[in-house]
Amino acid sequence: MRYYESGRWGFSLLLGLSASVLPRALAMALPNAVLTYGVSLLLAAEAEGAASRDAEITEAIVLLAETFTAVMIFILTARLQIAYDRWWEGGTLLQKTRGEWFNAYSSLIAFSSGKVELQAKVEEFHHLLARLMSLLYCCALQQVSPSDRAFNILNPCGLEKASLKYLQGIDDREEVIQQWIQRSVVLRMADGILPVPPPVISRVFQEMSRGIVNLQNARKIADFPFPFPYHQISIVVLIIHWSLMPLLSSMLLLPLNGAGVSFAVTLFLWCIHFTALQLESPFGDEPNDLPMDQMIADFNQSLFTLLKSHVQIPPSYTPQRTELSMDKKKSLQSQSFEDEAWNIPLCLPPRVAFLDGGEVPEEARGMDDEAHRMHDDALPSSGGRSEDSEDVAGGEILSTTTSEMAIQQV
């Protein structure tokens, strides 16, 4: 797939020839313009000395040309839209497949046991899983590719050679690899490497199944080509238009004007045709096809990243208190409660953090007083306060109310 930058004005795209359909369209438009100019000169020589052209014949020719061109443009644009939808849907399905399978891989990495005595087996399982996932996505891309392409995978060293040899002799490889992965998960659950309840681990199997369903939908685009009658009729109308355009332009316009109109119209229509032809089969290796080499390279990089020890250990967090200056306190006190909520420092701990007997900051006490008044206003005026309401009027409920109000404001 060609990657490009349009620039500020986009005129730099005119100079790009790679993945462009203009050269082939020019090959059809230039001969048509030259032919139009020659036919115009012949008709002008034959009609020399004639009084004028018949107005009714001219109007009939114009109406015929407009009708034929309108029908042809409708057929070509509809075909281009269908081709683009196939191209976009193919890329979307492959990305969905990648996302589902990577989520399953990430979940299995996170579900692995943290016991010290099992770390060797856990690491072995992670490396096996990463290589099987890379091989799975590779076989999936080969399944939709029209040719037997080669894709890069993670180093398969360590995998059983008999299994790899068996995999090379079958057609539906991705189904077999998926079964290997699911069976490995079940065996690791029995060994204690995946100490996760079955309802939780079922999410992995669901994501694996959704990935294979998306792959089958992508195979639909690869296995079912663009309908032959539609393709045939579009090329037929293009050839008819190319043949009649010199004659019609010569009869209606001057030689130079007719040549220019023929060139522009023919170039535009054949550009649509060649663009649709490029997008109908999105899983090839041409410049306008989907970047499947880049997709599997990114997938392999993501798999390799989760094998690193720093990725598997989440960072710790230590709350930090921030002392506000006097100017900051005065500015907070001078503002309304709504404005004050916007100025709460991000590193300020929650209200429950200083319920340990420490001194409560001024701004927190001000927020608690305001929340206390709002809580009192919300109580029923007729029944008064019960014992339960007095119990829930403590600092924890006030701090919770204040935090919720602050979050709503932010």
MILUMTI-170763 format. One record per residue (C-alpha): x, y, z; residue in one letter. Coordinates in steps of 0.5 Angstrom, whole numbers, plus 500, padded with zeros to 3 digits. Layout:
N
<rotor <X Y Z> "A">
...
***
This chain:
410
<rotor <500 500 500> "M">
<rotor <503 507 498> "R">
<rotor <503 512 504> "Y">
<rotor <504 519 502> "Y">
<rotor <503 526 505> "E">
<rotor <499 531 501> "S">
<rotor <502 537 504> "G">
<rotor <499 544 505> "R">
<rotor <496 545 498> "W">
<rotor <496 538 496> "G">
<rotor <499 539 489> "F">
<rotor <505 535 490> "S">
<rotor <500 529 489> "L">
<rotor <500 531 482> "L">
<rotor <507 529 481> "L">
<rotor <506 522 484> "G">
<rotor <506 516 479> "L">
<rotor <507 510 484> "S">
<rotor <500 507 485> "A">
<rotor <497 512 480> "S">
<rotor <492 510 475> "V">
<rotor <493 517 471> "L">
<rotor <498 513 466> "P">
<rotor <493 508 464> "R">
<rotor <488 513 464> "A">
<rotor <492 518 459> "L">
<rotor <494 512 455> "A">
<rotor <486 511 453> "M">
<rotor <485 519 453> "A">
<rotor <491 521 449> "L">
<rotor <489 517 443> "P">
<rotor <482 519 443> "N">
<rotor <483 526 443> "A">
<rotor <488 525 437> "V">
<rotor <483 521 433> "L">
<rotor <477 527 435> "T">
<rotor <482 532 432> "Y">
<rotor <483 528 426> "G">
<rotor <476 526 425> "V">
<rotor <474 534 426> "S">
<rotor <478 536 420> "L">
<rotor <475 531 416> "L">
<rotor <468 533 417> "L">
<rotor <470 540 416> "A">
<rotor <473 539 410> "A">
<rotor <467 535 407> "E">
<rotor <462 540 410> "A">
<rotor <466 546 407> "E">
<rotor <461 550 403> "G">
<rotor <455 547 406> "A">
<rotor <450 552 409> "A">
<rotor <449 550 416> "S">
<rotor <448 543 420> "R">
<rotor <441 541 421> "D">
<rotor <439 543 428> "A">
<rotor <434 538 429> "E">
<rotor <440 533 428> "I">
<rotor <444 536 432> "T">
<rotor <439 536 438> "E">
<rotor <438 529 437> "A">
<rotor <446 528 437> "I">
<rotor <446 532 444> "V">
<rotor <441 528 447> "L">
<rotor <443 522 445> "L">
<rotor <450 523 448> "A">
<rotor <448 526 454> "E">
<rotor <443 520 456> "T">
<rotor <449 515 454> "F">
<rotor <454 519 458> "T">
<rotor <449 520 464> "A">
<rotor <448 512 464> "V">
<rotor <455 510 464> "M">
<rotor <457 515 469> "I">
<rotor <452 512 474> "F">
<rotor <454 505 472> "I">
<rotor <462 507 474> "L">
<rotor <461 511 480> "T">
<rotor <456 505 483> "A">
<rotor <462 500 481> "R">
<rotor <467 505 484> "L">
<rotor <463 505 491> "Q">
<rotor <462 498 491> "I">
<rotor <469 497 490> "A">
<rotor <471 502 496> "Y">
<rotor <466 498 500> "D">
<rotor <470 492 499> "R">
<rotor <477 495 500> "W">
<rotor <475 498 507> "W">
<rotor <471 492 510> "E">
<rotor <477 488 508> "G">
<rotor <481 492 512> "G">
<rotor <476 493 518> "T">
<rotor <475 486 519> "L">
<rotor <483 484 519> "L">
<rotor <484 490 524> "Q">
<rotor <478 487 528> "K">
<rotor <481 480 528> "T">
<rotor <488 483 530> "R">
<rotor <484 486 536> "G">
<rotor <480 480 538> "E">
<rotor <486 476 538> "W">
<rotor <491 481 541> "F">
<rotor <486 482 547> "N">
<rotor <486 474 548> "A">
<rotor <493 474 548> "Y">
<rotor <494 480 553> "S">
<rotor <488 477 558> "S">
<rotor <492 470 558> "L">
<rotor <499 474 560> "I">
<rotor <495 478 565> "A">
<rotor <492 471 568> "F">
<rotor <498 467 569> "S">
<rotor <500 465 576> "S">
<rotor <505 470 580> "G">
<rotor <508 464 584> "K">
<rotor <515 464 584> "V">
<rotor <516 456 583> "E">
<rotor <512 457 577> "L">
<rotor <515 462 574> "Q">
<rotor <519 458 569> "A">
<rotor <513 454 566> "K">
<rotor <509 461 566> "V">
<rotor <515 464 562> "E">
<rotor <515 458 557> "E">
<rotor <507 458 556> "F">
<rotor <508 466 554> "H">
<rotor <513 464 549> "H">
<rotor <509 459 546> "L">
<rotor <503 463 546> "L">
<rotor <507 469 543> "A">
<rotor <509 464 537> "R">
<rotor <503 461 536> "L">
<rotor <499 468 536> "M">
<rotor <504 470 531> "S">
<rotor <503 464 526> "L">
<rotor <496 464 527> "L">
<rotor <495 471 524> "Y">
<rotor <500 470 519> "C">
<rotor <496 464 516> "C">
<rotor <490 468 517> "A">
<rotor <493 473 512> "L">
<rotor <495 468 507> "Q">
<rotor <488 465 507> "Q">
<rotor <485 471 504> "V">
<rotor <491 473 500> "S">
<rotor <490 471 493> "P">
<rotor <497 468 492> "S">
<rotor <502 464 497> "D">
<rotor <505 470 500> "R">
<rotor <510 470 505> "A">
<rotor <510 474 512> "F">
<rotor <514 475 517> "N">
<rotor <513 471 524> "I">
<rotor <516 471 531> "L">
<rotor <522 466 531> "N">
<rotor <519 459 531> "P">
<rotor <525 456 534> "C">
<rotor <523 451 540> "G">
<rotor <516 449 537> "L">
<rotor <515 442 535> "E">
<rotor <518 440 528> "K">
<rotor <513 435 527> "A">
<rotor <507 440 529> "S">
<rotor <510 445 524> "L">
<rotor <511 440 518> "K">
<rotor <504 437 519> "Y">
<rotor <501 445 519> "L">
<rotor <505 445 512> "Q">
<rotor <501 440 509> "G">
<rotor <494 442 511> "I">
<rotor <489 448 508> "D">
<rotor <486 451 514> "D">
<rotor <492 452 518> "R">
<rotor <489 458 522> "E">
<rotor <483 453 525> "E">
<rotor <488 448 527> "V">
<rotor <493 453 531> "I">
<rotor <487 456 534> "Q">
<rotor <485 449 537> "Q">
<rotor <492 449 539> "W">
<rotor <492 455 543> "I">
<rotor <485 453 546> "Q">
<rotor <488 446 548> "R">
<rotor <494 449 551> "S">
<rotor <490 454 555> "V">
<rotor <486 448 558> "V">
<rotor <492 444 560> "L">
<rotor <495 450 563> "R">
<rotor <489 451 568> "M">
<rotor <490 444 570> "A">
<rotor <497 445 572> "D">
<rotor <496 452 576> "G">
<rotor <499 456 571> "I">
<rotor <493 460 569> "L">
<rotor <489 460 576> "P">
<rotor <483 463 573> "V">
<rotor <476 461 574> "P">
<rotor <472 458 568> "P">
<rotor <467 464 567> "P">
<rotor <473 469 567> "V">
<rotor <477 465 562> "I">
<rotor <471 464 558> "S">
<rotor <473 471 555> "R">
<rotor <479 469 552> "V">
<rotor <475 463 548> "F">
<rotor <470 468 546> "Q">
<rotor <475 473 543> "E">
<rotor <478 468 539> "M">
<rotor <472 465 536> "S">
<rotor <470 473 535> "R">
<rotor <477 473 531> "G">
<rotor <476 467 527> "I">
<rotor <469 470 525> "V">
<rotor <472 476 523> "N">
<rotor <477 472 519> "L">
<rotor <471 468 515> "Q">
<rotor <468 475 513> "N">
<rotor <474 477 510> "A">
<rotor <475 471 506> "R">
<rotor <468 472 504> "K">
<rotor <471 478 500> "I">
<rotor <477 474 498> "A">
<rotor <473 468 495> "D">
<rotor <467 472 492> "F">
<rotor <470 476 486> "P">
<rotor <466 482 484> "F">
<rotor <460 480 480> "P">
<rotor <462 478 473> "F">
<rotor <456 481 469> "P">
<rotor <457 488 472> "Y">
<rotor <464 488 471> "H">
<rotor <463 486 463> "Q">
<rotor <458 491 462> "I">
<rotor <462 497 465> "S">
<rotor <468 495 460> "I">
<rotor <463 495 454> "V">
<rotor <460 501 455> "V">
<rotor <467 504 456> "L">
<rotor <469 502 450> "I">
<rotor <463 504 446> "I">
<rotor <464 511 449> "H">
<rotor <471 511 447> "W">
<rotor <469 509 440> "S">
<rotor <463 514 439> "L">
<rotor <467 520 443> "M">
<rotor <471 522 437> "P">
<rotor <465 522 432> "L">
<rotor <460 526 437> "L">
<rotor <465 531 439> "S">
<rotor <467 532 432> "S">
<rotor <460 534 430> "M">
<rotor <458 538 435> "L">
<rotor <465 542 437> "L">
<rotor <471 545 433> "L">
<rotor <477 541 432> "P">
<rotor <481 544 438> "L">
<rotor <475 544 443> "N">
<rotor <473 537 441> "G">
<rotor <479 534 442> "A">
<rotor <480 538 449> "G">
<rotor <473 535 451> "V">
<rotor <474 528 449> "S">
<rotor <481 528 452> "F">
<rotor <478 530 459> "A">
<rotor <472 526 459> "V">
<rotor <475 520 457> "T">
<rotor <481 521 462> "L">
<rotor <476 522 468> "F">
<rotor <471 516 466> "L">
<rotor <477 511 465> "W">
<rotor <480 514 472> "C">
<rotor <474 511 475> "I">
<rotor <475 505 472> "H">
<rotor <482 503 474> "F">
<rotor <481 506 481> "T">
<rotor <475 501 482> "A">
<rotor <479 495 479> "L">
<rotor <485 497 484> "Q">
<rotor <480 497 490> "L">
<rotor <476 490 488> "E">
<rotor <481 485 491> "S">
<rotor <484 489 497> "P">
<rotor <488 483 499> "F">
<rotor <494 483 494> "G">
<rotor <501 486 494> "D">
<rotor <500 492 489> "E">
<rotor <501 499 491> "P">
<rotor <493 500 493> "N">
<rotor <492 494 496> "D">
<rotor <492 493 504> "L">
<rotor <498 494 508> "P">
<rotor <498 486 510> "M">
<rotor <506 486 511> "D">
<rotor <506 492 516> "Q">
<rotor <500 489 519> "M">
<rotor <503 483 521> "I">
<rotor <510 487 523> "A">
<rotor <506 491 528> "D">
<rotor <502 485 531> "F">
<rotor <509 481 532> "N">
<rotor <512 488 535> "Q">
<rotor <506 488 540> "S">
<rotor <506 480 542> "L">
<rotor <514 481 543> "F">
<rotor <512 487 547> "T">
<rotor <508 484 552> "L">
<rotor <514 478 553> "L">
<rotor <518 484 557> "K">
<rotor <518 483 565> "S">
<rotor <517 491 565> "H">
<rotor <510 490 562> "V">
<rotor <508 485 566> "Q">
<rotor <509 488 573> "I">
<rotor <505 494 574> "P">
<rotor <508 501 577> "P">
<rotor <506 502 584> "S">
<rotor <503 509 586> "Y">
<rotor <505 513 593> "T">
<rotor <500 519 594> "P">
<rotor <503 526 595> "Q">
<rotor <501 532 599> "R">
<rotor <501 538 596> "T">
<rotor <502 545 600> "E">
<rotor <498 551 597> "L">
<rotor <501 558 598> "S">
<rotor <497 563 601> "M">
<rotor <495 566 595> "D">
<rotor <493 560 592> "K">
<rotor <488 559 598> "K">
<rotor <485 566 598> "K">
<rotor <484 565 590> "S">
<rotor <480 559 592> "L">
<rotor <476 562 598> "Q">
<rotor <474 568 593> "S">
<rotor <471 563 588> "Q">
<rotor <465 559 588> "S">
<rotor <464 552 589> "F">
<rotor <464 550 582> "E">
<rotor <470 554 580> "D">
<rotor <473 551 586> "E">
<rotor <472 544 584> "A">
<rotor <476 546 577> "W">
<rotor <482 548 582> "N">
<rotor <483 542 586> "I">
<rotor <490 540 585> "P">
<rotor <491 533 581> "L">
<rotor <496 531 586> "C">
<rotor <491 532 592> "L">
<rotor <489 526 596> "P">
<rotor <482 524 596> "P">
<rotor <478 526 603> "R">
<rotor <478 519 606> "V">
<rotor <486 519 605> "A">
<rotor <487 524 611> "F">
<rotor <481 521 616> "L">
<rotor <487 518 620> "D">
<rotor <487 524 625> "G">
<rotor <492 529 621> "G">
<rotor <490 536 619> "E">
<rotor <485 537 614> "V">
<rotor <487 543 609> "P">
<rotor <483 549 609> "E">
<rotor <481 548 602> "E">
<rotor <478 541 604> "A">
<rotor <474 544 610> "R">
<rotor <471 549 606> "G">
<rotor <469 544 601> "M">
<rotor <466 539 606> "D">
<rotor <462 545 609> "D">
<rotor <459 547 603> "E">
<rotor <457 540 602> "A">
<rotor <454 539 609> "H">
<rotor <450 545 607> "R">
<rotor <448 542 601> "M">
<rotor <446 535 604> "H">
<rotor <442 539 610> "D">
<rotor <438 542 604> "D">
<rotor <437 536 601> "A">
<rotor <434 533 607> "L">
<rotor <426 532 608> "P">
<rotor <423 539 612> "S">
<rotor <417 535 615> "S">
<rotor <420 529 618> "G">
<rotor <427 532 621> "G">
<rotor <433 527 622> "R">
<rotor <433 520 624> "S">
<rotor <438 517 627> "E">
<rotor <440 514 621> "D">
<rotor <441 520 618> "S">
<rotor <445 523 623> "E">
<rotor <450 517 623> "D">
<rotor <451 518 615> "V">
<rotor <452 526 616> "A">
<rotor <460 524 618> "G">
<rotor <466 526 614> "G">
<rotor <466 520 610> "E">
<rotor <459 521 607> "I">
<rotor <461 528 606> "L">
<rotor <468 527 603> "S">
<rotor <464 522 598> "T">
<rotor <459 527 596> "T">
<rotor <465 532 595> "T">
<rotor <469 528 591> "S">
<rotor <463 526 587> "E">
<rotor <461 533 586> "M">
<rotor <468 535 584> "A">
<rotor <469 529 579> "I">
<rotor <462 532 575> "Q">
<rotor <465 538 575> "Q">
<rotor <472 536 572> "V">
***
